[in-house]
């Protein structure tokens, strides 16, 4: 079964860069979403193996999204990589259920390591 990675960030440039890099270096199908309010439904529909989500998106708090995913039996097994520009955001994401929280600006080597480990 093909692995899936869902990237969620309102920065379309970052989403495109991550999609390009992950498409090149992983066998996974890369899905993207730039509107956080649509992510939960997308997660339920697509059942990604990995969710990469920016904590600082407008309108809905990503930590709430992570909490909802962690408390939904239909989302069991999804590896969540949170990205945040602040130390407080990184702590919030871990408390909400992220498997790992990475700081911005992103260290692409660190991100790739986490993604590859998650896909194993």
C-alpha positions as CSV (number, residue, x, y, z in Angstrom):
1,X,0.0,0.0,0.0
2,X,1.3,3.4,-1.0
3,X,2.4,5.7,1.9
4,X,1.0,9.2,2.2
5,X,2.3,12.4,3.6
6,X,0.0,15.4,4.2
7,X,1.7,18.8,4.4
8,X,-0.4,21.5,6.0
9,X,0.9,25.1,6.0
10,X,-0.6,28.4,4.9
11,X,2.8,29.4,3.4
12,X,2.3,28.1,-0.2
13,X,6.0,28.6,-1.0
14,X,7.0,26.3,1.9
15,X,4.4,23.7,1.0
16,X,5.7,23.6,-2.6
17,X,9.3,23.3,-1.5
18,X,8.5,20.5,1.0
19,X,6.4,18.7,-1.6
20,X,9.2,18.8,-4.2
21,X,11.8,17.6,-1.7
22,X,9.6,14.8,-0.2
23,X,8.5,13.7,-3.7
24,X,12.1,13.4,-4.7
25,X,13.4,11.6,-1.6
26,X,10.5,9.4,-0.5
27,X,8.3,6.9,-2.2
28,X,5.2,8.5,-0.6
29,X,2.3,10.2,-2.3
30,X,2.6,13.8,-1.2
31,X,-0.7,15.6,-0.4
32,X,-1.0,19.3,0.5
33,X,-3.4,21.6,2.2
34,X,-3.0,25.3,2.8
35,X,-6.3,25.8,4.8
36,X,-6.2,24.3,8.3
37,X,-10.0,24.2,8.6
38,X,-10.0,21.6,5.8
39,X,-7.2,19.4,7.3
40,X,-9.2,17.3,9.7
41,X,-11.7,16.1,7.0
42,X,-8.8,15.5,4.7
43,X,-7.0,13.4,7.3
44,X,-10.1,11.3,7.8
45,X,-10.5,10.9,4.1
46,X,-6.9,10.3,3.1
47,X,-5.6,8.5,6.2
48,X,-2.0,9.8,5.7
49,X,0.9,8.0,7.4
50,X,2.5,11.3,8.2
51,X,1.0,14.7,8.9
52,X,3.3,17.7,8.8
53,X,1.5,20.7,10.2
54,X,2.4,24.3,11.0
55,X,1.3,25.2,14.4
56,X,0.9,28.9,13.6
57,X,-1.8,28.8,11.0
58,X,-4.7,31.3,11.1
59,X,-8.3,30.7,12.2
60,X,-8.0,27.3,13.9
61,X,-5.2,26.4,16.3
62,X,-3.1,23.5,15.0
63,X,-2.6,22.2,18.5
64,X,-6.4,21.7,18.7
65,X,-6.3,19.8,15.4
66,X,-3.5,17.6,16.7
67,X,-5.5,16.9,19.9
68,X,-8.6,16.0,17.8
69,X,-6.6,13.7,15.6
70,X,-5.1,12.0,18.7
71,X,-8.5,11.4,20.2
72,X,-10.1,10.0,17.1
73,X,-9.8,6.2,16.7
74,X,-10.1,6.6,12.9
75,X,-6.8,8.5,13.0
76,X,-4.8,6.0,15.0
77,X,-1.2,5.5,13.8
78,X,-0.8,8.9,12.0
79,X,2.7,10.3,12.8
80,X,2.4,14.0,13.4
81,X,5.3,16.3,12.8
82,X,4.6,19.8,14.1
83,X,6.5,22.8,12.9
84,X,6.6,26.1,14.8
85,X,8.5,29.3,14.9
86,X,8.4,29.6,18.7
87,X,9.5,27.5,21.6
88,X,6.1,27.8,23.2
89,X,4.5,26.5,20.0
90,X,6.8,23.6,20.0
91,X,5.8,22.7,23.6
92,X,2.1,23.2,22.8
93,X,2.3,20.8,19.9
94,X,4.0,18.1,21.9
95,X,1.4,18.5,24.7
96,X,-1.4,18.2,22.0
97,X,0.0,14.9,20.7
98,X,2.6,15.7,18.1
99,X,5.2,12.9,17.8
100,X,7.9,15.5,17.2
101,X,8.0,19.3,17.0
102,X,10.5,21.0,14.7
103,X,11.5,24.7,14.8
104,X,11.3,27.2,12.0
105,X,13.3,27.9,10.0
106,X,13.2,24.2,9.2
107,X,16.3,22.1,9.1
108,X,15.5,20.0,6.1
109,X,17.9,17.2,7.1
110,X,16.1,16.9,10.4
111,X,12.7,16.9,8.8
112,X,13.8,14.2,6.3
113,X,15.1,12.0,9.1
114,X,11.8,12.3,10.9
115,X,9.8,11.5,7.8
116,X,11.9,8.6,6.8
117,X,11.7,7.1,10.3
118,X,7.9,7.6,10.3
119,X,7.5,5.8,7.0
120,X,9.4,2.7,8.1
